[in-house]
């Protein structure tokens, strides 16, 4: 298992993940994961790592960075709000993405 790491900022987490091959930018739309206008089924992805950030002064700054990988080998990041910034739509799609138990680290 990889060592537990926590990056100080969302920007640092994204930079480090990109260096490790998580280069695609995924978004949630219409019950799908979208990258470069191509829709993918959430069930085809695994959450590999999670980094959660809380806004010190502004609850709108709360975000979670997910490193995700598809069965076809696509690797990238998905950023979602939580707390006041979250919505039921995003939470529903995220529940469909499997967590990789042997590598899943909650950072």
C-alpha positions as CSV (number, residue, x, y, z in Angstrom):
1,X,0.0,0.0,0.0
2,X,1.2,3.5,-0.7
3,X,2.2,5.8,2.1
4,X,-0.4,8.2,3.5
5,X,0.2,11.6,2.0
6,X,-1.8,14.8,2.4
7,X,-1.1,17.7,0.1
8,X,-1.6,21.2,1.7
9,X,-3.8,22.6,-1.1
10,X,-6.0,21.4,-3.9
11,X,-3.5,22.9,-6.4
12,X,-0.7,20.8,-4.9
13,X,-2.7,17.6,-5.0
14,X,-3.6,18.2,-8.6
15,X,0.0,18.9,-9.5
16,X,1.3,15.8,-7.8
17,X,-1.5,13.5,-9.2
18,X,-0.7,14.8,-12.7
19,X,3.0,13.9,-12.3
20,X,1.8,10.4,-11.3
21,X,-0.3,10.0,-14.5
22,X,-3.7,11.4,-13.5
23,X,-3.8,13.8,-16.4
24,X,-7.4,13.9,-17.5
25,X,-10.0,16.3,-16.1
26,X,-13.3,14.5,-15.4
27,X,-16.6,16.2,-14.6
28,X,-20.1,15.0,-13.7
29,X,-23.0,15.5,-16.1
30,X,-26.3,13.8,-16.8
31,X,-25.5,10.7,-14.6
32,X,-22.2,10.3,-16.4
33,X,-18.5,11.1,-16.0
34,X,-17.5,13.4,-18.8
35,X,-14.0,14.1,-20.3
36,X,-13.4,16.0,-23.5
37,X,-17.1,15.9,-24.3
38,X,-17.1,12.0,-24.1
39,X,-19.6,10.5,-21.6
40,X,-18.5,7.5,-19.6
41,X,-20.5,5.2,-17.2
42,X,-19.6,5.8,-13.5
43,X,-19.6,2.0,-13.0
44,X,-16.5,1.8,-15.3
45,X,-14.4,3.7,-12.9
46,X,-12.7,3.2,-9.6
47,X,-11.7,5.8,-7.0
48,X,-8.1,5.2,-6.3
49,X,-7.3,8.1,-3.9
50,X,-9.3,10.8,-2.1
51,X,-8.1,14.2,-0.8
52,X,-10.6,16.3,1.2
53,X,-10.1,20.0,1.9
54,X,-12.0,22.3,4.2
55,X,-12.2,26.0,3.8
56,X,-10.7,27.8,6.8
57,X,-13.0,30.8,6.5
58,X,-15.3,30.1,3.7
59,X,-17.5,26.9,3.5
60,X,-17.6,27.4,-0.3
61,X,-13.9,26.4,-0.3
62,X,-14.7,22.8,0.7
63,X,-13.7,20.3,-2.0
64,X,-12.8,16.7,-2.5
65,X,-10.2,15.7,-5.1
66,X,-10.7,12.1,-6.4
67,X,-8.0,10.3,-8.4
68,X,-10.0,7.9,-10.6
69,X,-9.2,5.3,-13.1
70,X,-11.4,3.5,-15.7
71,X,-11.4,-0.1,-16.7
72,X,-10.0,1.0,-20.0
73,X,-7.0,2.7,-18.3
74,X,-8.1,6.3,-18.4
75,X,-6.6,8.2,-15.4
76,X,-7.6,11.6,-14.1
77,X,-9.1,13.7,-11.4
78,X,-12.6,14.6,-10.4
79,X,-13.2,17.5,-8.1
80,X,-16.5,17.7,-6.2
81,X,-17.8,20.0,-3.5
82,X,-19.0,18.7,-0.2
83,X,-20.8,20.1,2.8
84,X,-22.7,23.2,1.7
85,X,-21.1,22.9,-1.8
86,X,-22.4,19.4,-2.4
87,X,-25.5,18.3,-4.1
88,X,-27.5,15.1,-4.3
89,X,-26.8,14.6,-8.0
90,X,-23.0,14.5,-7.5
91,X,-23.3,12.3,-4.4
92,X,-25.5,9.8,-6.4
93,X,-23.0,9.5,-9.2
94,X,-20.0,9.2,-6.8
95,X,-21.7,6.3,-5.1
96,X,-21.7,4.4,-8.4
97,X,-17.9,4.6,-8.7
98,X,-16.2,1.7,-7.0
99,X,-13.5,2.3,-4.4
100,X,-10.3,0.3,-5.0
101,X,-10.0,-1.4,-1.6
102,X,-6.3,-2.3,-1.8
103,X,-5.2,1.2,-2.7
104,X,-7.9,3.4,-1.3
105,X,-6.5,6.0,1.0
106,X,-8.6,8.7,2.6
107,X,-6.2,11.6,2.8
